[in-house]
Amino acid sequence: MDYWPRAPPTPKDAHITHSSGQSFEELRRACLQKGVLFEDADLPANSSSVFYSERPQIPFVWKRPGEIVKHPEFFLRGATRTDICQGGACDCWLLAAVVSLMLNEKALARVVPQDQSFGPGYAGIFHFQFWQHSQWLDVVIDDRLPTFRDRLVFLHSADRSELWRPCWRKLNGSYEALNGGSAIEAVEDFTGAVAETFTTKEAPGNFYEILDKALKRGSLVGCSIDVSRCEPTLDFRGQKIELIRVRNPWGQVEWTGSWSDRSVPRHSVGPAEQKRLCHAALDDGEFWMAFRDFQTHFDKVEACNLTPDALEGDTGSWVRGATAGVCRSFLDTFWTNPQIKLSLTEKDEGQEKCTFLVALMQKDRRKLKRFGASMLTIGYAIYQCPGQDGHLNKDFFRHHASQARSKTSINLREVSDRFSLPPGAYTVIPSTFEPHQAADFCLRIFSEKKAITRFLFAGSVQVPLVNFQPPKPAPPGQETEEERQLWALFEQVAGDVGCPGSPAVLRGPASPWGCKKVVVTLPRGLVPEVWCLRLDGTSGNGKLAFGEFRVFWDKLKKWASLFLQFDADTSGTMSSCELRTALKATGKGNTPLLQLVVLRYADQELQLGFSDFLNCLVRLETASRKCPGGLRVPEPRESIPPSITFQEHVRSKLLRTAVKAG
C-alpha cells in the first residue's frame, strides 16, 4: 500500500510545553546571561520524578554529565544501534524503539535537534521533540540524571562519555510510568507515523513483500525485538531463500538456527552473497534467519509507516453519561458514542475497493498512571450509511450490521487495522469495551487515495421558544375551568407587589382578568430556579404577572409530559440516554451541550430527577433568550458580545452554575 507523501515538519513547528511559556532558545539564553545552569522546575531532581507509588530501593544521587565523566558528549562518533543500553526500569520496549530510531537519521534529527551540545553555549538545558496526539511537542529538560555509585540508573548510552537520553520520563511524568509498553508506542511518538500490527501465524500470503516494501520506504518494524532489514531473495544452492535480519536490542542473545552467524548455510553461499549479507559473526545481538523460521518463532510484528499522510485526524472524548456509549453489545447506549463520518471517494489503482487504515489512540493514559488510570479496552466499528448525513440513532444500529471492525478490543494505547471497502459513505464509531469509562482519544485515518472525514454531532442546539407575550384575558364569565383552576393556584403562591412572597394578591374591582398588574414570586421549593426565569422579556425583575405565569404553566405541562414520555423505564428519573432524546425533542440538543448538562445536573449514577430536568430546561430557555443567536434580539442594556454563539453562551452559563454547585 503506497501512501500520499507528507512534507516533513520542521523543528519550529513544535509547540512549547514548558510551564514558563518560554522556548528552549529563550530559556538557554536567560541561563547564559545569568551564568547559571538550568534547573527544570517542571520535573525536579528528586524521587517524585522517578516513582509515584513507592520509594526508591536505592538512594539516587542526581548528577550532571560533567560530574560523571570528564569529557561528556551529546553524540560521540555519531549514533548507532549499539549505543543504547537498558537501565533499571522495565523499559525494554523503549530500548527497542530507541534502537530503531538510531537506524533512521532523518527521524533521529527530528526528535533530537542538532542545536545543542556540551560545547560552547552549554547551559545545562536540552530539548527533544515528540509527536503526541496529532501535534509535535518541544520538551525541555535539564541534564541532571539519577545515578547510583556513579552509574546511570535508567536507559543510557553504552559509552559512558556519551550521555544521550530521551526526555521520555518528562513526557509521561516519571520513570515508573514507563514500566511496561509496546515498542511501537514509542516509535509513533518519535515519528508521528501510523502503526500496523500483524500476527505472524495469520499473516497474508504476501507478508514478506509487505515487510520488504515497508522497510524500503523507511518504515520501522518491530517484533518485540527490532527488525531492521529484509534481504530480497538470496540464491542458495539454486534455491531462492527469503531472509530477514533481526536485531536484539539487549545485544546478548542471538538466533542459533539456520542462517545464524555460525551456521553451515551461512558459510556455504558464494562470495557475492556473503557480501550482500555484510554482517560479521559477532555476539552483538544482530543476526539473519530464514523468513519461515521468523514466522514460526515470533508471534507479532509491528510496522510503523513513516511516509503516509494523515488525510484526516479527529480528537474526541468518551464522557460518562454523554458519549461513553460502550460497545455494540449495549444497543441502548452504543449509538451515543462519538461518530466520525468517512467518505471514500476514489478506488485504488486497478482495484474496485479503497484501502485505508484506521488508528484509534487513547490519550495520556500513561501520564495518568499516577492517578490510578490504566489503559482502557478500546475498539471501533465501521458502518455503511448511504443517505445518512447526520448522527446515527439507535434504530439505525438495530437494523444494520457493521461493514468492518477492529480485529479485537484490547487495552493497548492504539488499535489499528487495515481495511478495503467499496467507495461510499461510512461512519466510524470508536468505543470502550466497558460502560461509563471516560477518556480522550485521537482517531486517524490513512488512505491510499483521497478520503474525507468529519466529526458528527447529535444535532445543533436550537431551543424553540413559544410566544411569551401574555395571552389576552377571556371576557368576564367566559373563563374555562382550567383558567379558573390556574387562577386559584396563582392566588395560592402570589404575593403583594410591595410584599413579595406573602400570600396576599393585589386585585382590581372588576374581575381577576381586569385587575391591576398582579405579580408573583415563585417559591424556590415549588420549582427550583424557575423564579429567575424572565418570561416577559421586559421587566427583568424575577417576578411573573398572571399572564406570564399562564405561559409558564403551559410550558411546565409540556415539560412534564416530555419527562414522562422519555422516562422509558418509569423510574421517576431520567438517564443520560433518555435525556439526550428528550433534549432533541425540545429542539436539537447536541453532544457538547449534553456533556455540560450531565456535568451540571446528573447525580453520581448519571440520573436526573424531575426538578433537575426542569432546571436544565429553564437554563436553556434563559440562555437562548439572552443570546443574539436565539430567537429574540438582545436589549441594548444586555452586555453580550455580538460574536458570541448560542453554544458558547449556554456553555458559559452551565459551567458557571456547575462551579457554584461544586
C-alpha positions as CSV (number, residue, x, y, z in Angstrom):
1,M,0.0,0.0,0.0
2,D,1.5,3.3,-1.1
3,Y,0.6,6.4,0.7
4,W,0.4,10.0,-0.2
5,P,3.7,11.8,0.6
6,R,3.9,14.0,3.6
7,A,6.0,17.2,3.9
8,P,8.5,16.7,6.8
9,P,7.8,19.0,9.7
10,T,10.4,21.5,10.8
11,P,11.6,21.8,14.4
12,K,9.9,25.3,14.6
13,D,6.5,23.6,14.2
14,A,6.7,22.1,17.6
15,H,4.5,23.5,20.4
16,I,6.2,24.9,23.5
17,T,5.4,22.8,26.6
18,H,7.4,24.4,29.4
19,S,5.3,25.9,32.2
20,S,7.1,29.2,31.8
21,G,5.8,29.6,28.2
22,Q,9.4,30.1,27.0
23,S,11.1,28.3,24.2
24,F,14.3,26.3,24.5
25,E,16.3,29.2,23.0
26,E,14.8,31.7,25.4
27,L,15.5,29.6,28.5
28,R,19.0,28.8,27.4
29,R,19.7,32.5,26.6
30,A,18.5,33.5,30.1
31,C,20.7,30.9,31.8
32,L,23.8,32.0,29.8
33,Q,23.2,35.7,30.7
34,K,22.9,34.8,34.4
35,G,25.8,32.4,34.3
36,V,23.7,29.5,35.9
37,L,22.9,26.0,34.8
38,F,19.2,25.3,34.0
39,E,17.1,23.5,36.6
40,D,13.8,22.3,35.4
41,A,11.1,23.1,37.9
42,D,8.5,21.1,35.9
43,L,10.5,17.9,36.7
44,P,12.5,18.3,39.9
45,A,15.6,16.2,40.6
46,N,14.0,14.1,43.4
47,S,12.3,10.8,43.9
48,S,8.9,12.1,42.7
49,S,10.3,12.2,39.2
50,V,11.3,8.6,39.4
51,F,8.4,6.9,41.3
52,Y,4.9,7.9,42.2
53,S,3.7,4.9,44.1
54,E,6.8,3.7,46.0
55,R,10.1,4.8,47.4
56,P,13.3,4.1,45.5
57,Q,15.0,0.9,46.7
58,I,18.4,2.6,46.3
59,P,19.4,6.1,47.1
60,F,19.7,8.2,44.0
61,V,22.3,10.9,43.5
62,W,21.4,13.4,40.8
63,K,24.4,14.5,38.8
64,R,25.1,16.4,35.7
65,P,27.2,14.7,32.9
66,G,30.3,16.7,33.7
67,E,30.2,15.3,37.2
68,I,30.1,11.7,35.9
69,V,32.7,11.8,33.1
70,K,35.5,14.2,32.3
71,H,34.5,14.9,28.7
72,P,30.8,14.4,28.2
73,E,29.4,14.3,24.7
74,F,25.9,14.6,23.4
75,F,26.7,12.2,20.5
76,L,30.1,10.6,20.2
77,R,31.2,9.5,16.6
78,G,27.5,9.6,15.5
79,A,24.6,7.5,16.6
80,T,24.5,3.7,16.1
81,R,22.1,0.9,17.1
82,T,24.6,-0.4,19.6
83,D,24.8,2.9,21.5
84,I,21.8,2.3,23.8
85,C,21.6,0.1,26.9
86,Q,18.6,-0.7,29.1
87,G,18.6,0.6,32.6
88,G,17.0,-0.4,35.8
89,A,13.3,0.2,34.9
90,C,11.1,-2.3,32.9
91,D,11.5,-0.2,29.8
92,C,13.0,-2.7,27.3
93,W,10.1,-1.7,24.9
94,L,11.6,1.8,25.0
95,L,15.0,0.4,24.4
96,A,13.8,-1.3,21.2
97,A,12.2,1.9,20.0
98,V,15.3,4.0,20.6
99,V,17.4,1.4,18.7
100,S,15.1,1.7,15.8
101,L,15.3,5.5,15.9
102,M,19.1,5.3,15.7
103,L,18.8,3.5,12.4
104,N,16.9,6.4,10.8
105,E,19.0,9.6,10.6
106,K,16.1,11.8,9.4
107,A,13.8,10.7,12.2
108,L,16.6,11.0,14.8
109,A,17.3,14.5,13.7
110,R,13.6,15.4,14.1
111,V,13.5,14.0,17.6
112,V,16.9,15.2,18.7
113,P,17.5,18.8,17.3
114,Q,21.2,19.4,16.5
115,D,21.3,22.9,18.1
116,Q,22.6,21.6,21.4
117,S,25.8,20.1,22.9
118,F,28.2,20.2,25.8
119,G,30.4,22.6,24.0
120,P,30.1,26.4,23.6
121,G,26.6,27.5,24.6
122,Y,26.1,24.8,27.2
123,A,23.8,25.8,29.9
124,G,22.6,22.5,31.4
125,I,19.5,22.5,29.2
126,F,18.5,20.3,26.3
127,H,15.3,19.7,24.3
128,F,13.7,16.9,22.4
129,Q,10.6,16.8,20.1
130,F,7.9,14.2,20.2
131,W,4.7,13.7,18.4
132,Q,1.6,13.4,20.7
133,H,-1.9,13.2,19.5
134,S,-1.6,15.0,16.2
135,Q,0.9,17.6,17.2
136,W,4.6,18.0,17.8
137,L,5.8,19.0,21.2
138,D,9.1,20.6,22.2
139,V,10.0,19.1,25.6
140,V,12.7,21.0,27.6
141,I,14.7,19.3,30.4
142,D,17.8,19.9,32.4
143,D,20.7,17.4,32.3
144,R,20.6,16.2,35.9
145,L,20.5,12.4,35.9
146,P,19.8,9.8,38.6
147,T,22.9,7.8,39.4
148,F,23.9,5.1,41.9
149,R,27.6,4.7,42.7
150,D,28.4,6.9,39.7
151,R,26.5,4.8,37.3
152,L,23.4,5.9,35.4
153,V,20.3,4.0,36.6
154,F,18.0,4.2,33.6
155,L,18.2,4.0,29.8
156,H,21.5,5.4,28.6
157,S,24.4,5.1,26.2
158,A,26.8,2.2,26.2
159,D,29.7,4.7,26.1
160,R,29.6,6.4,29.5
161,S,31.1,9.5,27.9
162,E,28.2,9.9,25.5
163,L,25.2,10.8,27.8
164,W,22.4,10.8,25.3
165,R,19.0,10.3,27.0
166,P,15.5,10.9,25.8
167,C,13.3,13.1,28.0
168,W,10.6,10.4,27.8
169,R,10.1,10.4,31.5
170,K,9.0,14.1,31.5
171,L,6.5,13.4,28.7
172,N,5.0,10.7,30.8
173,G,5.5,12.1,34.3
174,S,8.1,9.8,35.8
175,Y,10.3,6.8,35.2
176,E,7.8,4.5,36.8
177,A,5.2,5.4,34.2
178,L,7.5,3.8,31.6
179,N,7.1,0.3,33.1
180,G,5.5,-2.0,30.5
181,G,4.7,-0.9,27.0
182,S,5.0,-1.6,23.3
183,A,7.9,-0.5,21.2
184,I,5.6,0.8,18.5
185,E,4.1,3.2,21.1
186,A,7.4,5.0,21.5
187,V,8.2,4.8,17.7
188,E,4.9,6.5,16.9
189,D,5.8,9.3,19.3
190,F,9.2,9.6,17.7
191,T,7.8,9.9,14.2
192,G,4.1,10.8,14.2
193,A,3.5,7.8,11.9
194,V,0.8,5.3,12.0
195,A,1.3,1.7,13.1
196,E,0.1,-1.6,11.8
197,T,0.2,-4.9,13.8
198,F,0.4,-8.3,12.1
199,T,0.0,-11.7,13.7
200,T,2.7,-13.8,12.0
201,K,0.6,-17.0,12.2
202,E,-2.3,-15.3,10.5
203,A,-0.3,-13.0,8.2
204,P,-1.3,-12.7,4.5
205,G,0.4,-14.7,1.8
206,N,2.5,-11.7,0.7
207,F,3.6,-10.9,4.2
208,Y,7.3,-10.9,3.2
209,E,6.6,-8.5,0.4
210,I,4.7,-6.2,2.7
211,L,7.6,-6.0,5.1
212,D,10.1,-5.6,2.3
213,K,8.2,-2.6,0.9
214,A,7.7,-1.1,4.3
215,L,11.4,-1.2,5.1
216,K,12.4,0.1,1.7
217,R,10.2,3.2,2.2
218,G,11.8,3.8,5.6
219,S,9.3,2.2,8.0
220,L,10.4,1.0,11.4
221,V,9.4,-2.6,12.1
222,G,9.5,-4.5,15.4
223,C,8.6,-7.9,16.8
224,S,9.4,-7.5,20.5
225,I,12.9,-7.1,19.0
226,D,13.5,-4.7,16.1
227,V,13.6,-5.8,12.5
228,S,16.0,-3.6,10.6
229,R,16.2,-5.1,7.2
230,C,14.6,-7.7,4.8
231,E,17.0,-9.1,2.2
232,P,15.3,-9.9,-1.1
233,T,15.6,-13.5,-2.1
234,L,19.0,-15.0,-1.6
235,D,20.4,-17.6,-4.1
236,F,21.4,-20.7,-2.1
237,R,22.2,-23.9,-4.0
238,G,20.0,-22.9,-6.8
239,Q,17.1,-22.1,-4.5
240,K,15.6,-18.7,-3.6
241,I,15.7,-18.2,0.2
242,E,13.9,-15.3,1.9
243,L,16.0,-14.0,4.8
244,I,15.4,-11.3,7.3
245,R,17.9,-9.6,9.6
246,V,16.9,-9.1,13.2
247,R,18.4,-7.0,16.0
248,N,18.0,-8.0,19.6
249,P,18.5,-4.6,21.4
250,W,19.8,-6.3,24.5
251,G,22.7,-7.5,22.3
252,Q,23.5,-10.7,24.2
253,V,21.2,-13.4,22.8
254,E,21.1,-14.4,19.1
255,W,19.4,-16.9,16.9
256,T,21.4,-20.1,16.6
257,G,19.4,-21.9,14.0
258,S,19.7,-21.9,10.2
259,W,21.4,-18.8,8.7
260,S,22.7,-17.7,12.1
261,D,26.2,-16.2,12.3
262,R,28.0,-19.6,12.6
263,S,25.5,-21.9,10.8
264,V,26.5,-24.1,7.8
265,P,24.2,-22.4,5.3
266,R,25.6,-19.0,6.1
267,H,29.1,-20.1,5.1
268,S,28.0,-22.1,2.1
269,V,27.0,-19.3,-0.2
270,G,29.3,-17.7,-2.7
271,P,31.4,-14.5,-2.1
272,A,28.8,-12.3,-3.8
273,E,26.0,-13.5,-1.5
274,Q,28.3,-13.2,1.5
275,K,28.9,-9.6,0.6
276,R,25.1,-9.0,0.4
277,L,24.8,-10.3,4.0
278,C,27.5,-7.9,5.1
279,H,27.5,-8.9,8.7
280,A,30.4,-10.3,10.7
281,A,29.9,-13.2,13.1
282,L,29.9,-11.1,16.4
283,D,27.9,-11.6,19.6
284,D,26.2,-8.2,19.1
285,G,22.6,-9.3,19.0
286,E,22.2,-8.9,15.3
287,F,21.6,-12.0,13.1
288,W,20.0,-13.4,9.9
289,M,17.3,-16.0,9.9
290,A,15.1,-17.6,7.2
291,F,11.8,-15.9,7.0
292,R,9.8,-19.1,7.5
293,D,11.7,-19.5,10.8
294,F,10.9,-15.9,11.7
295,Q,7.2,-16.6,11.3
296,T,7.4,-19.7,13.4
297,H,9.3,-18.3,16.3
298,F,7.7,-14.8,16.5
299,D,4.1,-14.1,17.3
300,K,3.6,-10.4,16.4
301,V,5.1,-7.9,14.0
302,E,4.5,-4.1,14.4
303,A,5.3,-1.8,11.5
304,C,5.4,2.0,11.8
305,N,5.0,3.7,8.4
306,L,6.9,6.9,8.2
307,T,5.6,8.2,4.9
308,P,1.8,8.1,5.0
309,D,-0.1,11.4,5.0
310,A,-2.8,11.6,7.6
311,L,-5.7,12.7,5.4
312,E,-7.8,13.4,8.4
313,G,-7.5,13.2,12.2
314,D,-10.1,13.8,14.8
315,T,-9.9,14.1,18.5
316,G,-12.8,13.4,20.9
317,S,-13.8,12.2,24.3
318,W,-15.8,9.5,25.9
319,V,-17.7,11.3,28.6
320,R,-19.6,9.5,31.3
321,G,-23.3,10.0,30.8
322,A,-22.9,11.6,27.4
323,T,-20.7,9.9,24.9
324,A,-19.3,6.9,26.8
325,G,-21.7,4.6,24.9
326,V,-19.7,1.3,25.4
327,C,-19.5,-1.4,22.7
328,R,-22.2,-2.8,20.3
329,S,-23.3,-5.3,22.9
330,F,-25.1,-2.4,24.7
331,L,-27.5,-1.2,21.9
332,D,-29.3,1.3,24.2
333,T,-26.1,3.3,24.6
334,F,-23.9,2.3,21.7
335,W,-25.4,5.0,19.4
336,T,-24.4,7.7,21.8
337,N,-20.7,7.1,21.2
338,P,-18.8,9.7,19.1
339,Q,-19.4,9.3,15.4
340,I,-16.9,10.2,12.6
341,K,-18.2,10.4,9.0
342,L,-15.8,8.8,6.4
343,S,-16.2,9.4,2.7
344,L,-14.2,7.1,0.4
345,T,-14.3,8.7,-3.0
346,E,-11.6,7.0,-5.1
347,K,-10.8,3.4,-5.8
348,D,-7.2,2.0,-5.6
349,E,-5.3,1.7,-8.8
350,G,-6.6,-1.3,-10.7
351,Q,-8.9,-2.3,-7.8
352,E,-12.6,-2.0,-7.1
353,K,-12.2,-1.0,-3.5
354,C,-10.5,1.6,-1.4
355,T,-7.7,0.6,1.0
356,F,-7.3,2.6,4.2
357,L,-6.1,2.3,7.8
358,V,-8.0,3.3,10.9
359,A,-5.9,4.0,14.1
360,L,-7.7,4.7,17.4
361,M,-5.4,6.0,20.1
362,Q,-6.4,6.8,23.7
363,K,-4.6,9.9,25.0
364,D,-2.4,10.5,28.1
365,R,-3.2,7.2,29.9
366,R,0.5,6.6,30.7
367,K,0.8,10.1,32.1
368,L,-2.3,9.5,34.2
369,K,-0.9,6.3,35.8
370,R,0.0,8.2,39.0
371,F,-3.7,9.0,39.4
372,G,-4.8,5.3,39.1
373,A,-5.6,5.4,35.4
374,S,-4.8,2.4,33.2
375,M,-5.1,1.6,29.5
376,L,-8.8,1.1,28.6
377,T,-10.0,-1.7,26.4
378,I,-10.9,0.1,23.2
379,G,-12.0,-0.7,19.6
380,Y,-14.2,0.6,16.8
381,A,-16.8,-0.4,14.2
382,I,-17.4,0.9,10.7
383,Y,-20.9,1.2,9.3
384,Q,-22.0,2.0,5.8
385,C,-24.6,4.8,5.8
386,P,-25.6,5.9,2.4
387,G,-28.1,8.8,2.6
388,Q,-27.5,9.3,6.3
389,D,-25.8,12.6,6.8
390,G,-26.4,13.2,10.5
391,H,-25.8,11.5,13.7
392,L,-27.0,7.8,13.6
393,N,-29.7,6.9,16.1
394,K,-30.4,3.7,17.9
395,D,-32.9,2.5,15.3
396,F,-30.1,2.5,12.7
397,F,-27.9,0.1,14.6
398,R,-30.9,-2.1,15.4
399,H,-31.3,-2.8,11.7
400,H,-27.8,-2.5,10.3
401,A,-24.7,-4.6,10.8
402,S,-21.2,-3.2,10.7
403,Q,-19.2,-3.4,7.5
404,A,-15.9,-3.8,9.3
405,R,-14.5,-3.5,12.8
406,S,-11.2,-3.6,14.7
407,K,-9.9,-7.2,14.9
408,T,-10.2,-7.0,18.7
409,S,-10.9,-4.7,21.5
410,I,-7.8,-4.6,23.6
411,N,-6.2,-2.5,26.3
412,L,-3.4,-1.0,24.2
413,R,-2.8,2.7,23.7
414,E,-3.7,2.3,20.0
415,V,-5.8,-0.1,18.0
416,S,-5.2,0.0,14.2
417,D,-6.2,-2.2,11.3
418,R,-6.2,-2.1,7.5
419,F,-9.5,-2.3,5.6
420,S,-10.6,-2.5,1.9
421,L,-14.1,-1.3,1.3
422,P,-16.1,-0.1,-1.8
423,P,-16.3,3.7,-2.3
424,G,-19.1,5.3,-0.3
425,A,-20.2,6.9,2.9
426,Y,-19.3,5.3,6.2
427,T,-19.4,6.1,9.9
428,V,-16.6,5.1,12.3
429,I,-17.7,4.6,15.9
430,P,-14.9,4.4,18.5
431,S,-15.9,2.9,21.8
432,T,-14.7,1.5,25.1
433,F,-15.5,-2.1,26.0
434,E,-16.7,-1.4,29.5
435,P,-19.6,1.1,30.3
436,H,-19.1,4.6,31.8
437,Q,-15.4,4.8,31.1
438,A,-14.1,8.3,30.4
439,A,-11.1,9.1,28.3
440,D,-9.9,11.3,25.4
441,F,-9.0,9.8,22.1
442,C,-7.4,10.6,18.7
443,L,-8.7,8.9,15.6
444,R,-6.5,8.9,12.5
445,I,-7.5,7.6,9.0
446,F,-4.9,7.0,6.3
447,S,-5.8,6.2,2.8
448,E,-4.1,5.2,-0.5
449,K,-6.5,7.6,-2.3
450,K,-8.3,10.7,-1.2
451,A,-10.7,10.3,1.7
452,I,-12.7,12.9,3.8
453,T,-13.7,12.7,7.4
454,R,-15.8,14.9,9.7
455,F,-16.9,14.7,13.3
456,L,-20.7,14.2,13.7
457,F,-22.6,15.9,16.5
458,A,-26.1,14.8,17.6
459,G,-27.8,17.8,16.0
460,S,-27.3,21.5,16.6
461,V,-28.5,23.4,19.6
462,Q,-31.7,25.3,19.0
463,V,-34.3,25.6,21.7
464,P,-37.6,26.7,20.2
465,L,-39.4,29.4,22.3
466,V,-43.1,30.0,22.5
467,N,-44.6,33.5,22.2
468,F,-44.0,34.9,25.6
469,Q,-46.5,37.7,25.3
470,P,-49.2,37.2,27.9
471,P,-52.4,36.0,26.3
472,K,-55.4,38.3,26.2
473,P,-57.8,37.6,29.1
474,A,-61.1,36.0,28.3
475,P,-64.3,38.1,28.8
476,P,-65.8,38.0,32.3
477,G,-67.8,34.9,32.8
478,Q,-66.3,33.0,29.9
479,E,-63.2,31.6,31.6
480,T,-62.6,27.9,31.1
481,E,-62.4,25.6,34.1
482,E,-58.7,25.2,33.6
483,E,-58.3,29.0,33.7
484,R,-60.2,29.2,36.9
485,Q,-58.1,26.4,38.5
486,L,-55.0,28.2,37.3
487,W,-56.1,31.4,38.9
488,A,-56.7,29.6,42.1
489,L,-53.2,28.2,42.0
490,F,-51.9,31.6,41.2
491,E,-53.7,33.1,44.3
492,Q,-52.0,30.4,46.5
493,V,-48.5,31.3,45.5
494,A,-48.9,35.0,44.6
495,G,-47.6,37.8,46.8
496,D,-48.4,41.6,47.0
497,V,-46.3,43.9,44.9
498,G,-45.0,45.6,48.0
499,C,-44.5,42.3,49.9
500,P,-43.0,39.6,47.7
501,G,-43.6,36.1,49.0
502,S,-46.7,37.0,51.0
503,P,-50.0,35.0,50.3
504,A,-52.0,38.2,49.6
505,V,-52.9,39.0,46.0
506,L,-53.5,42.6,44.7
507,R,-56.8,42.5,42.8
508,G,-58.9,45.0,40.8
509,P,-62.6,45.7,41.4
510,A,-63.9,44.1,38.2
511,S,-62.6,40.6,37.8
512,P,-59.4,38.6,38.0
513,W,-58.7,39.4,34.4
514,G,-59.2,43.1,34.7
515,C,-57.1,43.5,37.8
516,K,-54.1,45.7,38.3
517,K,-50.6,44.4,37.5
518,V,-50.5,41.3,39.6
519,V,-47.1,39.8,40.2
520,V,-46.0,36.6,41.8
521,T,-42.7,35.4,43.4
522,L,-42.5,31.7,42.9
523,P,-41.1,29.9,46.0
524,R,-37.8,28.1,45.5
525,G,-39.5,24.9,46.9
526,L,-42.0,24.8,44.1
527,V,-39.7,24.7,41.1
528,P,-36.0,25.5,41.9
529,E,-34.5,28.3,40.0
530,V,-37.7,28.9,38.0
531,W,-38.3,32.2,39.9
532,C,-35.5,33.8,37.9
533,L,-37.0,32.9,34.5
534,R,-37.6,36.1,32.5
535,L,-40.7,35.1,30.6
536,D,-41.9,38.6,29.8
537,G,-38.6,39.6,28.3
538,T,-39.1,43.2,29.6
539,S,-39.3,43.6,33.3
540,G,-36.3,41.5,34.3
541,N,-37.4,41.7,38.0
542,G,-37.6,38.0,38.6
543,K,-41.4,38.1,39.0
544,L,-44.3,36.9,36.9
545,A,-47.6,38.6,36.2
546,F,-50.6,36.3,35.9
547,G,-50.5,36.3,32.1
548,E,-46.8,35.4,32.2
549,F,-47.5,32.7,34.8
550,R,-50.1,31.2,32.5
551,V,-47.5,31.0,29.7
552,F,-45.1,29.4,32.2
553,W,-47.7,26.9,33.3
554,D,-48.4,25.8,29.7
555,K,-44.7,25.2,29.3
556,L,-44.4,23.4,32.6
557,K,-47.1,21.0,31.4
558,K,-45.2,20.3,28.2
559,W,-42.0,19.7,30.1
560,A,-43.8,17.3,32.5
561,S,-45.3,15.4,29.6
562,L,-41.8,15.3,28.0
563,F,-40.3,13.9,31.2
564,L,-43.0,11.1,31.4
565,Q,-42.6,10.3,27.7
566,F,-38.9,9.8,27.7
567,D,-38.6,8.2,31.2
568,A,-38.9,4.9,29.4
569,D,-38.4,2.7,32.5
570,T,-40.8,4.8,34.6
571,S,-38.2,5.1,37.3
572,G,-39.1,8.7,38.1
573,T,-35.6,9.7,37.0
574,M,-34.1,10.2,33.6
575,S,-30.9,8.5,32.5
576,S,-28.4,10.4,30.3
577,C,-29.5,8.4,27.3
578,E,-33.2,9.3,27.9
579,L,-32.1,12.9,28.5
580,R,-30.4,13.0,25.1
581,T,-33.7,12.1,23.3
582,A,-35.7,14.5,25.5
583,L,-33.4,17.4,24.7
584,K,-33.7,16.6,21.0
585,A,-37.5,16.7,21.4
586,T,-37.3,20.2,22.9
587,G,-35.2,21.4,20.0
588,K,-32.0,19.9,18.9
589,G,-29.7,19.2,21.9
590,N,-26.2,18.4,20.6
591,T,-23.4,16.3,22.1
592,P,-21.3,19.1,23.7
593,L,-24.5,20.5,25.3
594,L,-25.4,17.1,26.7
595,Q,-22.0,16.8,28.3
596,L,-22.4,20.1,30.1
597,V,-26.0,19.2,31.3
598,V,-24.8,15.9,32.7
599,L,-21.9,17.6,34.4
600,R,-24.2,20.2,35.9
601,Y,-27.3,18.3,36.8
602,A,-26.8,14.5,36.9
603,D,-26.1,12.6,40.1
604,Q,-23.3,10.0,40.6
605,E,-25.5,7.4,38.9
606,L,-25.9,9.7,35.9
607,Q,-29.6,10.2,36.6
608,L,-31.7,13.4,36.7
609,G,-34.8,13.9,38.7
610,F,-37.8,15.9,37.6
611,S,-36.7,19.0,39.4
612,D,-33.2,18.9,37.8
613,F,-34.8,18.3,34.4
614,L,-36.9,21.4,34.8
615,N,-33.9,23.4,36.0
616,C,-32.0,22.3,32.9
617,L,-34.7,23.4,30.5
618,V,-35.1,26.7,32.3
619,R,-31.4,27.4,31.9
620,L,-31.6,26.6,28.2
621,E,-34.7,28.9,27.8
622,T,-33.0,31.9,29.5
623,A,-29.7,31.3,27.7
624,S,-31.5,31.2,24.3
625,R,-33.4,34.4,25.1
626,K,-30.2,36.2,26.1
627,C,-28.1,35.1,23.2
628,P,-28.0,37.1,19.9
629,G,-28.2,33.7,18.1
630,G,-31.5,33.0,19.7
631,L,-35.0,34.0,18.5
632,R,-35.1,37.3,20.4
633,V,-32.9,40.3,19.7
634,P,-31.0,41.3,22.8
635,E,-31.8,44.5,24.5
636,P,-29.3,47.4,24.5
637,R,-28.6,47.0,28.2
638,E,-27.5,43.4,27.8
639,S,-23.7,43.2,27.7
640,I,-23.4,40.1,25.4
641,P,-20.6,40.3,22.7
642,P,-22.2,40.3,19.2
643,S,-19.9,37.5,18.1
644,I,-20.9,35.0,20.9
645,T,-22.7,31.9,19.7
646,F,-25.6,30.3,21.4
647,Q,-23.4,27.2,22.1
648,E,-20.8,29.4,23.8
649,H,-23.4,31.3,25.9
650,V,-25.0,28.1,27.1
651,R,-21.6,26.6,27.9
652,S,-20.7,29.7,29.9
653,K,-24.0,29.7,31.8
654,L,-24.0,26.0,32.6
655,L,-20.3,25.9,33.6
656,R,-20.8,28.9,35.9
657,T,-23.7,27.2,37.7
658,A,-21.7,24.0,37.9
659,V,-18.8,25.8,39.6
660,K,-21.3,27.4,42.1
661,A,-22.9,24.0,42.8
662,G,-19.5,22.4,43.4
